[in-house]
Amino acid sequence: MGSPAGEEIVLRVVEWARARDDVRAVLRTGSRARRDGTADAVSDHDIELYTTDPQPYARSGDWAGAFGPVLVSVGLEGPWDNPARLVIFEDGTKADFQVVPVARLALMAEEGLDDLHARGYEVLHDPDGAAAALPAPTGRAPAPLPGAGEFSELCEEFWFEAAHLPRYLARGELWVAASRDRTTKELLETMIEWHALTRYGPGHDVWYGGTRMRQWAAPGIWERLPQTFGAFTVPDMLRAARATAGLFAELAGEVAAAHGFPYPDTAERAVRAALDALPQL
């Protein structure tokens, strides 16, 4: 294995893994594994360590120091109830480590890849051949359309969060209002995904976390998003809240009409009326 720019940490991880009996495989996911042209010199390294005993890695993060001098190290719980550690090294390299029970490899080989691995993975270390049994990645992870219950619940949550904005803006509580606004943006993101799936079909490839939204969202959506963000002032946050509510209502209405889902239009009218009742200070 060569050592192109930014790849030195891979060599160190593989060398470390070869010296440990408990680490039975190392995989990498993310843009560096996909090799689709989106990775650059500062892209993260998303590295999975498959071990016979994950717990020691949860108790301490000292093991990350084997890959270089650590600047910051944060321990978290990973997506499979596994230990995870996010590390920035002194040379600026950032690596997100997942420490995973080795049995998960057999599970994926039997049941198929999850969305993360379906988009792309790279096998860095596989002394037992367990990773070799995994299905090949497809490069895509189509998202499912919601059912009526899930759709209704998200709409209710959006208007519940948005209903707080008029009162907090009227009081000048900008920090609290901004916190509620961030939640409405997360819900709007999901609705943009569902709208795209409704427009183009369930095989349409929407990316997680808003990644590549400019490419997969329906035409015109991306161009409207700047209006949904505002400066830390009452007038601009109010303007942005109105724009966010308007865009969400439009997209949710289209999704509801296309699938015959119930939609809380009474809540929408009440919340938007409360936003419109505030003066443009």
Summary of the structure (lengths in Angstrom):
residues: 281
radius of gyration: 22.6
end to end distance: 61.5
largest distance: 67.4
contacts: 823
relative contact order: 0.10
helix: 53%
strand: 15%
